[in-house]
Amino acid sequence: MRENCTSGIAPGAPGNRRSYGGGIGKPQIRLSSHKKMVSTMQRQFTLEYWIDDDWYVGKLQEVPGVFSQGETLDELEDNIRDAYALVMEEQLSNSRPEAKTKEIQVNAA
């Protein structure tokens, strides 16, 4: 059963303030109208990095086009995460609803 809510945040998510439901046997759902639902799925990637003129520069091996730099390795990791998020956001905004998908095999080099 789906609860009706306009906040877009998942029931039981941290930071929720308003309560809906209640009573005996009914779950309490706390919602905040100003927060949006955020996917927290995590994936593991390989960060390839090198030092160039005292800057840490790197790319994600599995995701072409995701490059960044930072003054420290930690800053590079944060910047790579931001770059990945921007690339994924751009791909989602450019998707075509009428497009279909099909899995195919290719010869690996």
C-alpha positions, 0 to 999 in steps of 0.5 A, spaced: 500 500 500 502 506 498 501 512 502 499 519 499 504 524 500 507 530 496 514 531 499 517 526 494 521 523 500 521 516 502 517 514 508 522 513 514 527 517 511 532 522 516 530 529 517 522 528 516 518 532 520 510 532 519 507 525 521 501 522 517 498 516 519 497 513 526 493 510 531 493 503 533 496 498 528 498 504 523 505 506 522 507 513 523 510 516 517 514 522 518 515 527 512 518 534 510 515 538 504 521 541 502 526 535 501 526 531 495 527 523 494 534 521 493 537 515 490 543 512 495 545 506 490 552 506 490 557 503 485 564 501 485 569 504 480 576 504 479 579 511 479 586 512 475 590 518 477 596 521 476 600 527 479 601 533 474 604 540 476 602 538 483 595 536 482 592 530 482 588 528 476 584 522 475 578 519 471 574 513 472 576 507 468 569 504 467 565 511 465 568 515 459 568 522 460 569 522 467 575 526 469 577 531 474 583 534 478 584 536 486 590 539 490 589 532 494 587 525 493 581 526 497 579 533 493 580 529 487 575 523 489 570 528 491 571 532 485 570 525 481 564 524 485 561 530 483 563 529 475 560 523 475 553 525 478 553 531 473 555 526 467 549 521 469 544 527 470 546 529 463 545 522 460 538 522 464 536 529 462 537 527 454 534 520 454 528 519 449 522 516 452 521 513 446 527 509 445 528 502 446 534 498 449 537 491 447 543 487 450 548 485 444 555 482 444 561 485 442 568 482 441 573 485 447 579 488 445 
